[in-house]
Amino acid sequence: MSDAIDLKIVIAGAMGVGKTTAIAAVSEKPPVSTEVRNNDTVAHDKAFTTVAMDYGELRSPDGNRLRLYGVPGQARFSFMWPMIERGALGVMLLADDSREHAFDELRPFLTAFAHSIGAGRAVLGVGHLASGDSRAVDRYVTALAGLGISMPVFTVDIRRRDDVLLLIDALFTQVEIASEDASP
Amino acid sequence: MNTLSRTQLAAIELVLRKFRQQLGDVQMALVATADGFDVASDGDVSDNLQRRLAAIVSSLHALGSAAGTEIGAGNCDVVTVQFEHRLLHMLSIRTRRGDFILAALVGESVLLGNTLWSLKQCTTQLGVALSP
C-alpha cells in the first residue's frame, strides 16, 4: 500500500479564461473533457466550451497524486461549482485581463468559493496581460482588498506548464500557512 | 444563441406535445442545445426550471459522453437517470445546425422499451425540425 495521498484542486474562473488549457498544460494523462460547441458567441467567441467539468492529474514531487478539476465558467452551470469544490484542498482562480470586465467576471467565483478563499486556500492567476503592464498584480490585489479578500496574485501564461505549476506550488504554500495558522 | 425561426419552434413544440400525448405519463419534454441553452419544452415546466434543466441536462449528457470516450464506447446516444418514481432520459440530436439534447421525464408506469422507441422517433422528427 502506497503512502501517497490524493489531493483535489479546483480551477475556477469565467468562460474562456483558460481553465481547460491550464489542466491540459500540466496533466500527465489526457484530460477528461466535457467540451461542446459554443453557441454563446456573444459571451465569448471561442469555438468550444466546457459544460460539466475538466479533469486532469499529475504527481507531485513527493509522490502525491494531484487531481485537477476545472469548473464550467458560465453562470448557468453554477450548480456544478459547489459539487466540484467538495473535498478540495483549495481553489486556483483564473482571470483573463484582456477582457473588458475581467474583475467583474471574477466576482461570482469569489462568492461561490468564499469558503476556500476565506480559509486562505486560494490563489489567483491573471493571464492575457497587455505587454508592458507591470501594475496588473497591484490592480487585482487592490480590487480584492476592496472586497476584504487577501490572496496571492500572479501574472501567468496559462498555456505554460511552469506557470500552472507555479500556481499549484503557491496554493500548497497557502494551504500550509493556513494549516499552521489554524494550529493551536 | 437561438437562431430558430418561429415556425421551427412551433414545429418542435408540436413534436414534443405529440410525444407526450402518445406515450402518456411524461411530466415534461425539453429540447436544449448541447451547451446548455433551452430551446423549447412541453409539459409541467416553468421558464425558470426550463432554463435550469437545460444547463443540468447539458452537463449530465456531457459527463455521459466523457465516460463513453474514456471506455472507448463511441458516441453517447442516451443518458438515463433513474429516480424513485421517474426516469430522466437524455438523447442526442445531431444536426447540421449543431448538437441538441432531448430530455424527457417519464413516469414508472410506462414500459422502458416503449419509452426508448418513442424517444428515438421523437429525436428523428426533431432532427428534421431543427435542420437549417
Boltz contact constraints between the chains, C-beta under 6 A:
constraints:
  - contact:
      token1: [A, 32]
      token2: [B, 66]
      max_distance: 6.0
  - contact:
      token1: [A, 34]
      token2: [B, 62]
      max_distance: 6.0
  - contact:
      token1: [A, 34]
      token2: [B, 66]
      max_distance: 6.0
  - contact:
      token1: [A, 36]
      token2: [B, 34]
      max_distance: 6.0
  - contact:
      token1: [A, 36]
      token2: [B, 35]
      max_distance: 6.0
  - contact:
      token1: [A, 37]
      token2: [B, 98]
      max_distance: 6.0
  - contact:
      token1: [A, 38]
      token2: [B, 35]
      max_distance: 6.0
  - contact:
      token1: [A, 39]
      token2: [B, 1]
      max_distance: 6.0
  - contact:
      token1: [A, 39]
      token2: [B, 33]
      max_distance: 6.0
  - contact:
      token1: [A, 39]
      token2: [B, 35]
      max_distance: 6.0
  - contact:
      token1: [A, 40]
      token2: [B, 1]
      max_distance: 6.0
  - contact:
      token1: [A, 49]
      token2: [B, 35]
      max_distance: 6.0
  - contact:
      token1: [A, 51]
      token2: [B, 35]
      max_distance: 6.0
  - contact:
      token1: [A, 51]
      token2: [B, 36]
      max_distance: 6.0
  - contact:
      token1: [A, 51]
      token2: [B, 58]
      max_distance: 6.0
  - contact:
      token1: [A, 51]
      token2: [B, 59]
      max_distance: 6.0
  - contact:
      token1: [A, 51]
      token2: [B, 62]
      max_distance: 6.0
  - contact:
      token1: [A, 52]
      token2: [B, 59]
      max_distance: 6.0
  - contact:
      token1: [A, 52]
      token2: [B, 62]
      max_distance: 6.0
  - contact:
      token1: [A, 52]
      token2: [B, 63]
      max_distance: 6.0
  - contact:
      token1: [A, 76]
      token2: [B, 36]
      max_distance: 6.0
  - contact:
      token1: [A, 76]
      token2: [B, 55]
      max_distance: 6.0
  - contact:
      token1: [A, 77]
      token2: [B, 55]
      max_distance: 6.0
